């Protein structure tokens, strides 16, 4: 027999509310939160990966999971012919959203985009009724889009990164 109860944790320090669902069975206790992690009680031990959950909670985008961030300078140096963006998402810091992308050339890396790349990703999402997940899935199925990054100087001598669609 399964009994189900739901508890909503109060917000702590302006953190969003987390819905926790408890399902009780005679042999185990499942604790499932909105991230889909499961804790199972077997005997007197609760099996829950606190480390994994802590690491995932520090990410701004699911695309960052198990990947290393690459800087603009390193991206240009390592991939002089450009990258083929195969997935994107958006992250927000201090109320400002920016694109997070992955690319075919090295799946172990992600890149945080600036204004131009973020505008590009916003336009892709707009083509799918504002749904970035659907647009990102379609982008991957289409094989991605090749972009070439370069560092240039403005007339005033400031550094600027340009992106060419190849």
C-alpha positions as a LaTeX table, in Angstrom:
\begin{tabular}{lrrr}
\hline
Residue & $x$ (\AA) & $y$ (\AA) & $z$ (\AA) \\
\hline
Unk1 & 0.00 & 0.00 & 0.00 \\
Unk2 & 1.35 & 3.43 & $-0.95$ \\
Unk3 & 0.54 & 6.64 & 0.91 \\
Unk4 & 1.41 & 9.98 & $-0.59$ \\
Unk5 & 1.87 & 13.33 & 1.13 \\
Unk6 & 3.27 & 16.59 & $-0.14$ \\
Unk7 & 5.19 & 19.22 & 1.81 \\
Unk8 & 6.36 & 22.60 & 0.59 \\
Unk9 & 9.53 & 23.91 & 2.17 \\
Unk10 & 9.44 & 27.61 & 3.03 \\
Unk11 & 11.76 & 29.93 & 1.14 \\
Unk12 & 15.06 & 30.54 & 2.90 \\
Unk13 & 16.99 & 33.72 & 2.10 \\
Unk14 & 14.87 & 34.36 & $-0.99$ \\
Unk15 & 15.49 & 30.87 & $-2.37$ \\
Unk16 & 12.57 & 29.49 & $-4.34$ \\
Unk17 & 10.16 & 27.10 & $-2.68$ \\
Unk18 & 10.98 & 23.42 & $-3.15$ \\
Unk19 & 8.19 & 20.91 & $-3.50$ \\
Unk20 & 8.97 & 17.60 & $-1.83$ \\
Unk21 & 6.82 & 14.55 & $-2.39$ \\
Unk22 & 6.98 & 11.61 & 0.01 \\
Unk23 & 5.82 & 8.15 & $-1.03$ \\
Unk24 & 5.70 & 5.60 & 1.74 \\
Unk25 & 5.91 & 1.87 & 1.13 \\
Unk26 & 6.41 & $-0.79$ & 3.73 \\
Unk27 & 9.97 & $-1.60$ & 2.59 \\
Unk28 & 11.32 & 1.79 & 1.58 \\
Unk29 & 10.92 & 5.54 & 1.80 \\
Unk30 & 11.34 & 7.57 & $-1.39$ \\
Unk31 & 12.06 & 11.28 & $-1.12$ \\
Unk32 & 11.74 & 13.01 & $-4.46$ \\
Unk33 & 12.30 & 16.72 & $-4.88$ \\
Unk34 & 11.90 & 18.89 & $-7.96$ \\
Unk35 & 15.38 & 18.00 & $-9.23$ \\
Unk36 & 14.39 & 14.34 & $-9.41$ \\
Unk37 & 16.89 & 13.03 & $-6.85$ \\
Unk38 & 15.78 & 10.05 & $-4.83$ \\
Unk39 & 16.63 & 9.07 & $-1.29$ \\
Unk40 & 15.83 & 5.51 & $-0.35$ \\
Unk41 & 15.77 & 4.22 & 3.20 \\
Unk42 & 17.00 & 0.66 & 3.54 \\
Unk43 & 17.27 & $-0.48$ & 7.10 \\
Unk44 & 18.72 & 2.41 & 9.10 \\
Unk45 & 20.59 & 4.02 & 6.18 \\
Unk46 & 19.34 & 6.72 & 3.85 \\
Unk47 & 20.96 & 6.57 & 0.40 \\
Unk48 & 21.11 & 10.11 & $-0.96$ \\
Unk49 & 23.91 & 11.69 & $-2.97$ \\
Unk50 & 24.32 & 14.96 & $-1.05$ \\
Unk51 & 27.54 & 15.84 & $-2.89$ \\
Unk52 & 25.94 & 15.46 & $-6.33$ \\
Unk53 & 22.89 & 17.43 & $-5.23$ \\
Unk54 & 25.08 & 20.22 & $-3.82$ \\
Unk55 & 27.13 & 20.42 & $-7.02$ \\
Unk56 & 24.04 & 20.52 & $-9.23$ \\
Unk57 & 22.42 & 23.21 & $-7.09$ \\
Unk58 & 25.38 & 25.53 & $-7.76$ \\
Unk59 & 24.88 & 25.39 & $-11.53$ \\
Unk60 & 23.09 & 28.14 & $-13.39$ \\
Unk61 & 22.29 & 25.91 & $-16.37$ \\
Unk62 & 21.92 & 22.18 & $-16.85$ \\
Unk63 & 24.40 & 22.47 & $-19.73$ \\
Unk64 & 27.14 & 23.23 & $-17.20$ \\
Unk65 & 26.69 & 19.85 & $-15.53$ \\
Unk66 & 29.86 & 17.70 & $-15.84$ \\
Unk67 & 31.46 & 20.28 & $-18.13$ \\
Unk68 & 34.25 & 22.81 & $-17.74$ \\
Unk69 & 33.84 & 26.48 & $-18.60$ \\
Unk70 & 35.99 & 27.81 & $-21.44$ \\
Unk71 & 36.94 & 31.49 & $-21.67$ \\
Unk72 & 36.55 & 33.54 & $-24.85$ \\
Unk73 & 40.32 & 33.77 & $-25.25$ \\
Unk74 & 40.77 & 30.00 & $-24.91$ \\
Unk75 & 37.82 & 29.32 & $-27.21$ \\
Unk76 & 39.41 & 31.42 & $-29.97$ \\
Unk77 & 42.86 & 29.89 & $-29.42$ \\
Unk78 & 41.71 & 26.25 & $-29.30$ \\
Unk79 & 39.10 & 26.49 & $-32.06$ \\
Unk80 & 40.41 & 29.00 & $-34.62$ \\
Unk81 & 38.00 & 27.70 & $-37.28$ \\
Unk82 & 35.04 & 28.18 & $-34.94$ \\
Unk83 & 32.66 & 25.94 & $-33.01$ \\
Unk84 & 29.43 & 24.21 & $-33.95$ \\
Unk85 & 26.89 & 25.16 & $-31.29$ \\
Unk86 & 24.70 & 22.12 & $-30.66$ \\
Unk87 & 22.74 & 23.16 & $-27.54$ \\
Unk88 & 21.90 & 26.31 & $-25.62$ \\
Unk89 & 20.20 & 27.42 & $-22.47$ \\
Unk90 & 19.92 & 30.64 & $-20.51$ \\
Unk91 & 21.32 & 31.49 & $-17.09$ \\
Unk92 & 20.64 & 34.57 & $-14.98$ \\
Unk93 & 22.94 & 36.42 & $-12.60$ \\
Unk94 & 21.81 & 39.60 & $-10.84$ \\
Unk95 & 18.76 & 39.84 & $-13.09$ \\
Unk96 & 20.80 & 39.67 & $-16.32$ \\
Unk97 & 20.26 & 36.66 & $-18.57$ \\
Unk98 & 22.94 & 35.26 & $-20.84$ \\
Unk99 & 23.32 & 32.24 & $-23.11$ \\
Unk100 & 25.13 & 29.08 & $-22.12$ \\
Unk101 & 26.13 & 26.88 & $-25.08$ \\
Unk102 & 27.79 & 23.57 & $-25.76$ \\
Unk103 & 29.44 & 22.60 & $-29.03$ \\
Unk104 & 30.32 & 19.56 & $-31.13$ \\
Unk105 & 34.07 & 20.08 & $-31.09$ \\
Unk106 & 34.45 & 19.30 & $-27.37$ \\
Unk107 & 31.47 & 18.05 & $-25.38$ \\
Unk108 & 33.38 & 18.40 & $-22.10$ \\
Unk109 & 33.20 & 22.22 & $-22.34$ \\
Unk110 & 30.55 & 24.94 & $-22.15$ \\
Unk111 & 30.74 & 28.62 & $-23.02$ \\
Unk112 & 28.92 & 31.55 & $-21.42$ \\
Unk113 & 27.88 & 33.93 & $-24.16$ \\
Unk114 & 27.89 & 37.68 & $-24.21$ \\
Unk115 & 25.41 & 40.08 & $-25.78$ \\
Unk116 & 25.67 & 38.90 & $-29.40$ \\
Unk117 & 25.49 & 35.17 & $-28.70$ \\
Unk118 & 22.67 & 35.72 & $-26.20$ \\
Unk119 & 20.71 & 37.69 & $-28.84$ \\
Unk120 & 21.28 & 34.86 & $-31.30$ \\
Unk121 & 19.99 & 32.26 & $-28.84$ \\
Unk122 & 17.02 & 34.46 & $-27.94$ \\
Unk123 & 16.12 & 34.65 & $-31.65$ \\
Unk124 & 16.38 & 30.85 & $-31.93$ \\
Unk125 & 14.06 & 30.43 & $-28.95$ \\
Unk126 & 11.64 & 33.00 & $-30.39$ \\
Unk127 & 11.34 & 30.77 & $-33.46$ \\
Unk128 & 9.93 & 28.11 & $-31.14$ \\
Unk129 & 7.34 & 30.25 & $-29.37$ \\
Unk130 & 9.92 & 31.38 & $-26.81$ \\
Unk131 & 10.74 & 27.82 & $-25.73$ \\
Unk132 & 14.54 & 27.55 & $-25.46$ \\
Unk133 & 14.42 & 23.83 & $-24.66$ \\
Unk134 & 12.47 & 23.03 & $-27.84$ \\
Unk135 & 14.74 & 25.28 & $-29.89$ \\
Unk136 & 17.87 & 23.71 & $-28.40$ \\
Unk137 & 16.58 & 20.21 & $-29.18$ \\
Unk138 & 15.83 & 21.24 & $-32.78$ \\
Unk139 & 19.28 & 22.86 & $-33.05$ \\
Unk140 & 20.94 & 19.59 & $-32.02$ \\
Unk141 & 18.82 & 17.59 & $-34.48$ \\
Unk142 & 19.80 & 20.02 & $-37.25$ \\
Unk143 & 23.49 & 19.40 & $-36.51$ \\
Unk144 & 24.12 & 22.78 & $-34.88$ \\
Unk145 & 25.29 & 26.12 & $-36.25$ \\
Unk146 & 28.95 & 26.91 & $-36.95$ \\
Unk147 & 30.15 & 30.15 & $-35.35$ \\
Unk148 & 33.60 & 31.70 & $-35.55$ \\
Unk149 & 34.71 & 33.94 & $-32.70$ \\
Unk150 & 37.42 & 36.59 & $-32.97$ \\
Unk151 & 38.79 & 39.36 & $-30.77$ \\
Unk152 & 39.01 & 42.79 & $-32.33$ \\
Unk153 & 39.46 & 46.40 & $-31.25$ \\
Unk154 & 36.88 & 49.14 & $-31.48$ \\
Unk155 & 37.79 & 52.56 & $-32.86$ \\
Unk156 & 38.21 & 53.65 & $-29.26$ \\
Unk157 & 40.71 & 50.84 & $-28.63$ \\
Unk158 & 38.42 & 48.64 & $-26.52$ \\
Unk159 & 38.38 & 44.89 & $-26.93$ \\
Unk160 & 35.30 & 43.38 & $-28.53$ \\
Unk161 & 34.45 & 39.79 & $-29.46$ \\
Unk162 & 32.84 & 39.34 & $-32.85$ \\
Unk163 & 30.92 & 36.28 & $-34.00$ \\
Unk164 & 30.63 & 35.24 & $-37.63$ \\
Unk165 & 28.06 & 32.66 & $-38.71$ \\
Unk166 & 30.02 & 30.28 & $-40.94$ \\
\hline
\end{tabular}
